[in-house]
Amino acid sequence: MRHHVLPVVVVLAAVVVLWYAAAVWLNYDTAQNLADDGASRWDIVAATMQQDRPLLPAPHQIAGELIDSTLFRPLASPKSLLYHAGVTAAAAALGFGFALVLGVLLAVGIVHVRTLDRSLMLWIIASQTVPVLAIAPMVVVVLGNIGLTGTLPKALIAGYLSFFPITTGMVTGLRAPDPMQRDLMRTYCANGVQVFTRLRWPASMAFLFPSLKVAATLSLVGAIVAELPTGAQAGLGARLLTGSYYGQTLQIWAALFAAAILALLAVAVIDLAQRALVRRRGGRL
Amino acid sequence: MSAWLALLALALGGPLLLALLARRDGRFWQIATPLAFGVLILLAWQIVCQGFGVPPILLPAPSAVARAIARNLPMLGADFVQTVLRSVVPGWLIGCGAGLAAAIALDRSAFLRRGVLPLGSLVSAMPIVGIAPIMVMWFGFDWQSKAAMVVVMTFFPMLVNATAGLAGTGAMERDLMVSYGASYRQTLWKLRLPTALPFIFNALKLNSTLALIGAIVAEFFGTPIVGMGFRISTQVARMNLDVVWAEITLAAVVGSASFAALALIERAVTFWHPSFRT
C-alpha cells in the first residue's frame, strides 16, 4: 500500500499543476478583455483564476463551489448539491437493486437451463453493443406519458445499463467450480439445490463483487443521463444540463465531481460488504 | 380475442421450438437458436402492438419502425455520416491510439505506472459522459466536440487494459528474450505486444460501444441539425417514436457490426491464443 502512495501523490500534484496552467492558458483571453488597460500581466493571470464563468475553472474554484453548495445551503433547497446528489443516488441505487435481482436470476437460469443459455446469451451481449444511453431519453418520455415519472424511469435505465456485468460475472462465477469439485459433491450424494447453495453460489462470490463495482458506476451513469432529456428539475444530470444552458461552468464541474465522489462512495460500500463476507468466511472469498 | 390466442400460441410454442433447437449441436444450430429467439420477440412485439392497439406514441410496432427506416433512408444516411464517420471513428482511433501509446510510455517507468494506474482506474470509474457539455463548450457544436468526447471516453479503458496486457508476460519468457540478446524494441514488438493483444482487443471492443454512446450523448448538448443524438432528442419531443426507433436500430446495427468486426479481426490476429484454439 505505502508502495503506491508516493507515486500517486506525485502524479496527482502534477495533474493539479497542469490544471492550473491549463486554466491560465484557456481563460487568458477573456481575462485580458475584462482587465483594465493598465493591468499588468500578473494581474491578468491572477484574474484567470477568479472568473465567474471561466472556460476552465481552477481547482480551488471547483473545491470552493463544491463546499459552498453542499455545506452552506439548506438541504431541501434546489441550490444544495447534496439534494441533487441524493435524487440521483436514489435512482441509481434503485436501478442497481433491479440489476442485481435481474442479473443474478438470468445467470442462474443461463447456467441451469440449456435453452436459455443457447438463446439468451447472444442477445445479452448484443444488448450491450446497443448504445443504451441513446434510448434513455425516449424511455423517460414514454414512461412519463403513461404516468410514470420521478425515480422509477431513471432507475429502469440505470438497471438496464448495469445488469450486464452482473449477469456475465455471475455466469462465469457459477460455472467456476471444476469437474473435480462437482464430482466430489456427487459422491456426497448432493442434490441440485445443495450443489447450488454449497458449491456454485459460494464460488461465484469472487466474480460477483468485481462485477458489482462496475455495475454501481454504470447505474450512476445511467441515472445521470436519464435526467438529461426531460428537462428534469432535480438531480446531477439536471445540474449538468442547466449549467451548460446558462454557461455556469462552475456548476457543471461541481456536479461532475459530485458524481465522481458518489461513484467512489458506492465502490467503497461494495468493498466493505466484500470485506465483511471475506471475514465471515475466514479470510477467503 | 384473436390477439390473446396468438400470444398464447407464441408463449406455448416459442419455448418448445427453442428447446428443440437448443438440443441440436453444430455451428448452424448454435446461431439459429438465438436468431429464432429474436424473431419470436419481434413477433410478440408486433402482436401486442397490433392486437391491443398500443398507441404508436408509446411503442411503435416493428413493421412501423421498418417503414420509418425505409422512408427516411437519406436522413439516416446523413446522421450516420455525421455521428459515426465524422465523430466516432476519428475519436475512437485517436483515443485508442493515445491510450496505447501512453501505456507503452508508462511501461518504461515503474514509478509512473504505480502513480497513474490507480488514477486511471479512478477516472474509468467516473461518469465521464458528464463532461459532454464542457466538450461542447470548448470545441463548438460540430463534430469536433463529439470526437473530443469520444477521445476522452476511450483513452482510459485502453490505458488500463493495455498496461495490464503489457505486464502480462511471464519472467521466463522475458528471460528468454534477454538470453537471445533482444533489444527493448524487439522484446516489445515480438513478445510483449502480442501477449497484450487480447487485452488491447478487449479495450477496442469495449470502446466501440463507449464511443457511440459518447458521441450520441454529446449531441444532446448541442449539434448542427444532423446526427443521431440530435435526431433522437428532437423526434422524441415531436412524438415521432417510429423515427426514434429507426435511429436506435441504426445505432444497434452499427454497434453490433463494429463489435462483430473487431471480434473477427481479433480471431484472425490472435489465432494462437488458447481461447480460440480448439
HADDOCK unambig.tbl for C-alpha pairs under 7 A between the chains (distance, minus, plus):
assign (segid A and resid 4 and name CA) (segid B and resid 114 and name CA) 5.95 0.50 0.50
assign (segid A and resid 4 and name CA) (segid B and resid 115 and name CA) 6.71 0.50 0.50
assign (segid A and resid 7 and name CA) (segid B and resid 111 and name CA) 5.93 0.50 0.50
assign (segid A and resid 7 and name CA) (segid B and resid 112 and name CA) 6.48 0.50 0.50
assign (segid A and resid 7 and name CA) (segid B and resid 114 and name CA) 5.97 0.50 0.50
assign (segid A and resid 7 and name CA) (segid B and resid 115 and name CA) 4.12 0.50 0.50
assign (segid A and resid 8 and name CA) (segid B and resid 114 and name CA) 6.92 0.50 0.50
assign (segid A and resid 8 and name CA) (segid B and resid 115 and name CA) 3.94 0.50 0.50
assign (segid A and resid 8 and name CA) (segid B and resid 116 and name CA) 6.65 0.50 0.50
assign (segid A and resid 11 and name CA) (segid B and resid 115 and name CA) 5.70 0.50 0.50
assign (segid A and resid 11 and name CA) (segid B and resid 116 and name CA) 6.51 0.50 0.50
assign (segid A and resid 114 and name CA) (segid B and resid 22 and name CA) 6.84 0.50 0.50
assign (segid A and resid 115 and name CA) (segid B and resid 18 and name CA) 6.30 0.50 0.50
assign (segid A and resid 115 and name CA) (segid B and resid 19 and name CA) 5.17 0.50 0.50
assign (segid A and resid 115 and name CA) (segid B and resid 22 and name CA) 5.30 0.50 0.50
assign (segid A and resid 118 and name CA) (segid B and resid 22 and name CA) 6.01 0.50 0.50
assign (segid A and resid 118 and name CA) (segid B and resid 30 and name CA) 6.83 0.50 0.50
assign (segid A and resid 118 and name CA) (segid B and resid 33 and name CA) 6.38 0.50 0.50
assign (segid A and resid 118 and name CA) (segid B and resid 34 and name CA) 6.52 0.50 0.50
assign (segid A and resid 119 and name CA) (segid B and resid 33 and name CA) 5.34 0.50 0.50
assign (segid A and resid 119 and name CA) (segid B and resid 34 and name CA) 4.05 0.50 0.50
assign (segid A and resid 119 and name CA) (segid B and resid 37 and name CA) 5.94 0.50 0.50
assign (segid A and resid 120 and name CA) (segid B and resid 34 and name CA) 6.51 0.50 0.50
assign (segid A and resid 122 and name CA) (segid B and resid 34 and name CA) 6.47 0.50 0.50
assign (segid A and resid 126 and name CA) (segid B and resid 256 and name CA) 6.35 0.50 0.50
assign (segid A and resid 129 and name CA) (segid B and resid 209 and name CA) 5.54 0.50 0.50
assign (segid A and resid 129 and name CA) (segid B and resid 252 and name CA) 6.60 0.50 0.50
assign (segid A and resid 129 and name CA) (segid B and resid 255 and name CA) 4.90 0.50 0.50
assign (segid A and resid 129 and name CA) (segid B and resid 256 and name CA) 5.31 0.50 0.50
assign (segid A and resid 129 and name CA) (segid B and resid 259 and name CA) 6.98 0.50 0.50
assign (segid A and resid 130 and name CA) (segid B and resid 251 and name CA) 6.34 0.50 0.50
assign (segid A and resid 130 and name CA) (segid B and resid 252 and name CA) 4.38 0.50 0.50
assign (segid A and resid 130 and name CA) (segid B and resid 255 and name CA) 5.60 0.50 0.50
assign (segid A and resid 130 and name CA) (segid B and resid 256 and name CA) 6.95 0.50 0.50
assign (segid A and resid 131 and name CA) (segid B and resid 209 and name CA) 6.26 0.50 0.50
assign (segid A and resid 131 and name CA) (segid B and resid 212 and name CA) 6.28 0.50 0.50
assign (segid A and resid 131 and name CA) (segid B and resid 213 and name CA) 5.14 0.50 0.50
assign (segid A and resid 131 and name CA) (segid B and resid 251 and name CA) 6.64 0.50 0.50
assign (segid A and resid 131 and name CA) (segid B and resid 252 and name CA) 6.84 0.50 0.50
assign (segid A and resid 133 and name CA) (segid B and resid 213 and name CA) 6.30 0.50 0.50
assign (segid A and resid 134 and name CA) (segid B and resid 213 and name CA) 6.69 0.50 0.50
assign (segid A and resid 134 and name CA) (segid B and resid 216 and name CA) 6.43 0.50 0.50
assign (segid A and resid 134 and name CA) (segid B and resid 217 and name CA) 6.93 0.50 0.50
assign (segid A and resid 138 and name CA) (segid B and resid 236 and name CA) 6.10 0.50 0.50
assign (segid A and resid 142 and name CA) (segid B and resid 58 and name CA) 5.59 0.50 0.50
assign (segid A and resid 217 and name CA) (segid B and resid 125 and name CA) 6.02 0.50 0.50
assign (segid A and resid 217 and name CA) (segid B and resid 126 and name CA) 6.90 0.50 0.50
assign (segid A and resid 221 and name CA) (segid B and resid 127 and name CA) 5.18 0.50 0.50
assign (segid A and resid 244 and name CA) (segid B and resid 133 and name CA) 5.61 0.50 0.50
assign (segid A and resid 256 and name CA) (segid B and resid 130 and name CA) 6.17 0.50 0.50
assign (segid A and resid 259 and name CA) (segid B and resid 127 and name CA) 6.77 0.50 0.50
assign (segid A and resid 260 and name CA) (segid B and resid 126 and name CA) 5.03 0.50 0.50
assign (segid A and resid 260 and name CA) (segid B and resid 127 and name CA) 6.64 0.50 0.50
assign (segid A and resid 263 and name CA) (segid B and resid 125 and name CA) 6.89 0.50 0.50
assign (segid A and resid 263 and name CA) (segid B and resid 126 and name CA) 6.38 0.50 0.50
